[in-house]
Amino acid sequence: MNFNYDKMTHTVQPKETLYSISKKYRLSIEQLTEMNSLQSTNLSIGQVLVVDSSTFSDDTTTTTIFSANTSVFNDNTAYNTSNTSSQNSSINHAAVNPVDYGSSVFERRQVFQIQQQNKGSYSTYVINFPSSDGFMQTGPMRDVYPSPNQVNPKGVSYAGQSGFDENKSMFLDLCQEPYYADILKYISKNEGCFDAVNSYDKAIFSFGFIQFTGAVASGSMLTRVLARLKDRDEDVFNECFGQYGLDVQNDGTPVFQVDTSYGTKEGDAAYLEVANDLRLTGAFIASAFKPSMICVQVEVALEEYVVKAVSSSVMINIYGNAYPLNQIINTQGGIAFRVDLAVNRGLSGSLAVLKKAIEQVLSESGSGDITSLDERSIIEKVAMNDVETWKKQRVLKVLDSGFSFAK
């Protein structure tokens, strides 16, 4: 903290938000906003704020929201949701009193406080939000994400902090087979935590431990997750989303909606609104610490990817003949690979990739028994056929994952 007792100004320091500063000076956010003619509650490090000396208190018992030893921004951080271990994220808790931000959805969104640090060609951000046991802080995320797949420069990448292992006891009984949980954990290492976010590519807004996509063209799997949460636990849905003007209408096909100052947006337009508003992004991140949201993510992942990977109803056409895919790829390692491929490239896209590889292995093997093909060889062919290096590497990782490939 930097106090100027003559002019009663305050210079914004790393990790500070309008909320934490208002608590220090015993002011409301509205008072600080008015005194400084602020157009938003976003603050920049080094920004000087005028404070009201008549309400200032040097009471040293005032709650410190964030530890001064916490590193908020780290230039060495690898902002890549495909490698969650590389992201130096930390989570901070401190007791806070409830704050009434107002009755409208737009006023209530102020509970998500944004810290921005300009890095020149890009900016890094931290989102602060309340939780049931205190105030929580995300790790750093950035815009202008350095990826060939970037579509939205305002979008961010965030690996998240609500991890798989610490929440496993909540959803283990949802897995029909124990190794299904191992498959999901393996996938999460490539995608992120339950609160992971990607809002820079063509999926518009992706969220969760296997990056459920928002865009219609990408399958809108995230909308199905939200619809399931609303159906399973409407109270939690309203707490996490409804009170901030986010909703899902489910009259047959679920549709995601966001209230804006110029009307309600739906579908892709609604997800773009979330991608470009870090407060709305914060609502998603905060939801991923709720058991209901964690379990719903796992339920949908199991139904849409794992169960379909082992189902006899999924057919693949090989040299003009249709085969159930589970007759060809059915080992633990093969199923893990199929699920990862479907998550990464979509169900139909993964079938096209597998068709080519299976036909190549079948042709080279000289065997007439398609069910006896070596699944490792199929995976190696998929990697060989990929042009992009990162795709090759992701495919080959499953061979060293520890899963069994024994027929």
N, C-alpha and C positions, 0 to 999 in steps of 0.2 A: 504494500500500500504506500501511496505517496500523498501526504496531506500538506496543503498550504493553508495555514491558519489565518493568514492575512486576507487573502482573497477568497478563502473557503472554496477552493476548487479541488477536484480529485482527478488524478491522471490514471486512466484505465491501465491495469496491469494484466499480464497473462493469466488466464483462467477466471477472470472476473466477468460477471454479467450485470445487466441492469438490475436484476433482482438482488444479487449479492451486495451491490453497492447501496441499493435502497435500504437493505437491512442494516448495514453499517451506519448509515446516517439517519435511521429511523424515519425514512421517507417512503411514500408510495411510488410505484412505478409511474403513475400518472403525474405526480408532482415533479419527478426528475425529468420526465419527457417534456412537460410544459416549460420548466425553468430553462431547458437547454434547446427548446424548439426542435426536438428530435422528430424526424419523419418515420423512424422505425426504432425497434429496441435492439437492433444489431449494433454492436460496439466494435471499435478498432483499438488495438493496443496502442497506447500513447495518446489516445483521445482525451481531451481535457473537459471535464464536466463541472458546471457550476452547481454547488450544493447550498442548502439553506442553513446558515450558521445557527439560527435560532432553534433548530431541531436537532443539531448535531450532539452526539453523545460519545465520549471516549470510553464507554463501558467496555472493559476488556473481556467481559463474559459473552459478548455477542458471538453467535455461532459463526465459525469459519466454514464456509461451504466447501472449499477445495483446499487440499493440502498444498502448502507452498513448495513442497518437495516434489510434487507431481509434475512430470514432464508432459506438457500438453502437445507441443509440436516438436517433431524430430525429423530433420531433413534426411536422415538415413533410412526412414521408414519406407518399406516397399509396399506401395499401395496396390495390392493385387489380391483379389478375393480368391484366386486359385491357390494361394499359399498363406493360410491364416497364421501360421507360426511366424511369418516374417513381419507381421504388423504389430508394432509395439503399443497395443491398446491397454488401457488400464481403466478400472472402474472405481469410482469414489463415492462414498456414502457419508452423509452427515444429516443429523436430525434437522428438520425444518418444520415450521408451522404452516398450516394451510393458508393459501393466499387466494383471495377472491379477485380474479382478473376481470370479471364482468359476466354478463348474462348471455351475450351473443357468442356464436361459435368463433367469430373473428377475434373477439377479446380473449376468449379462453385459450386460443392458440399461443398467446403470449407466454404461457407457462413454459414453452420450449424456447430456451434462450440460446442464441447463436453467437459464437465467438469466431471471428474471422482474422486471419493473418495473411496479408498480401505478400506473396513470394516473387512478385515481378510478373512472370508469364502465367502464373496460376495463383490460386489462393488455397490455404488449408482452413479447415473448419472443425469446431467442436460443438456438439449439441448437448445442452444441459437440461435435465428434466426430472421431475419429482417421481419418486417410487413409493411403495408401501413402507419401506424402511429407511427413507431419507431422500437425498438428492443425488442423482446419478449423472455421470458424465461419460460421453462416448470418447473413444480414442480419435486421433486425427483422421480426417478424410480430406480429399482434395478434388478440385474441379479441373477442367481442361486435362482430362485423364490421358496419359500418353499411350494410346492404343490404336491400332489400325482400324478397330471396330467402332471408334468414337463417332457418334452421331450428334449428341447434345453436349457441347462444351461446358454447359452449366451443371451437367450431371456429375455425380460423385461415385467413388468406389469405397466401400467400407466392409471389412472382413467381419466385424462384429465381436461381441464378447459373451453372449449367451450361448455357451458351448455345449457340445454333445455329451461328454462324459458326466458333467455335474448334473445334468437333467435326465440322464438315462433311466433312472428308477421310475420316473413319471410315466414312461411309455413302453417299457420293456414288455409288458403283458399284451401290448397291441400287436406285437410281432408273432406271426403264426409259427415261425421257426426261429430259434435263437440266433442263427447266423444272419437273419434278415437285418437285425440291429447292427451287426458288423458291416454289412453291405452299406447301410445308410451312413454309418460313421465314416467308411472309406469315401463315399461320395462327398460328405461334408468337408473332408480335407481338401477337396478340389474346388469347393464352392464357397464355404463360409459357415458362420454360426447361425443360430436361429434369428439373429437380428441383422444379418448381413444385408447390404444394399448395393445395387448397381443401377445407376440411372443415366449412364452415358451412351448406351448402345441402342440398337434397333428395337430391343424389347421394351423400351421407354422407361419402365421401372420394374426391377426384379428384386425380390425380397425373400429372405429365409435361407435355411441351411442347404437347400438344393436350388436356390435362386428361382423361385416360382415367378414366371413372367407375367407382366401386365398386358402387353400389347395383344390385340386381337390376332394379328398375323403370327404371333408367337404362341398362340394357344390360350391366352388369358387364364393360365392355371392359378394365378394369384387371386383372381376374382372368385374362383371356386374355393380357395382356402378361406377367404373372407366370408363367403356365404356359409361355409361349414361352421365357422366360428360363431356367426350370428345365430345359426340354428342350434348349436350346441350350448352356447352360453351367452345369451343376449345381454345380460348385465355387463359382462366383461367387454363385449363388443361395443356397447354404448359408452363404457368408461374409456376405452382405448380409441374409439373412432367416432361414434355417434355424436358425442358432445363437442367434437371439433368440426362437425359438418361433413364427415365422410360416411358413406352408407353403401349398402348393396341392396338393390331391388331384385327379387328373385321370383319372377313370374315365368317360369319355364327355364329360360337362360339367364343366369345372374348377370347383372350389369353394375359396375362400380360407378359411384357418383361422388362428386365433390362440390360443396357450396362455395361459390365465389362472390365477390362484390357485384358481379355483373351477371349473375344467374348460376344455375346448376349445370355442371359439365358431366358428361358421361363417357364411359369407355376409354379409348385412347386419349381423348382430350383431358379426361379426369386424371389419368396416370401422368400425363405431361405436367399437369398442374402440381402434382405431388413431387415430380422429379425436379421442378424448378423452384420449389418452396421448401426449404430445409425444416421449417416448423412442421409441415405435414409429413415430411420424411421422418422427423423425430417421433411423430405419433406411431408410425410403424415400428421404429426401433424400440420404443418403450413397451409396445404390445408383446414383444418377443421374450419378455421376462415373466409373462403370465403363463402359468401351467396350461391353461386352456388353449392358448395359441400354440404353445410348443407341441401339445398332443395333436392338435388339428393338423399342423404341418406334417407330423409323422404319419398320421392316418392317410392323408391325401397322397403322400409320397409312396406309401405302401400300396395303396389301391391303384394309383396311376402308373407306377413304374415297376415295383417289385412283383406284385401279383400278376401283372401283365407279362412280365419277363418269364414267369414259370407257367403261364396259362397255355393250354393246348389250342385255344381259339386264335392265337396269333400265328398267321400263316405266312410263309415266304415262298416265292416262286423261284425254283432252281432248275435251269435248263428246261423250262416249260412245264415242270411238275410242281404242284403245291404241296408243301410239307408243313406240319406244325413245327414252329421254330424250336420248341422245347424238346423235340426229338433229336435235334442237331446240337444245340448248345444247352446243356443241363447240369454241368458241374457247378460247384459253388463259385469258382473263379470265373467261369463263363457267364453265370447269372450276374455276378458283380459287374463284369464288363458290359453286359447288355444294358443294365440299369444305368451305369455311368454314361454310356453312349447315348441312351435315350434322353437323359437329363441334359446332356451337352448339345445334342443335335436334333432333338425331337424324335418322336416315335417313328414317323414315316421316314425321316432322314436317316435314322439309324438302320432301318430295314434295307434301304438302298445300299448303304455302305456294307452291310453284312452280306447281302446277296452277291456282290462282286467278289468279296473275299472267299466266301464259301465255294463259289464256282471255281475260283482259281485253285484252291486247295484240293477240291474234288478232282479236278482235271490232272493236277500234278501227282496225286496219290495213286491214280490208276485203280482205285477201289470202287466197287459198285455199291458199297454200303455207306450211305451218307450219314448214318447215325454213329458211325465209328470214327469219324474224322477227329483229328487232334485239335482241340479247341485252342491250344497255345499257337498252333500254326495259323489258325483263322485270325487270331488277334494280331499276330506278326504281319499278316497280309494287309489287314486294315491299316496298320501303322505305315507299312511300305507304300500304300496307295495314297496316303495323305501328303499333300504338298507343304502345308504349314508345319514348321518344326514343333510348335507348342502342342499341336494336335497329336503328332507322332509321340511326343514324350508322354502326354496324358494317357494315350492308349497303352503304351508299353509299361507304364507304372503298375498296372494290375498284375503283370506277370511276376512282380516282386512283392505283391501285397500280402502273401502268406495264405491266400485262399487255395483250396485244393482243386486241382484240375483232373483228378482221377475219375474215369468213367465208371 
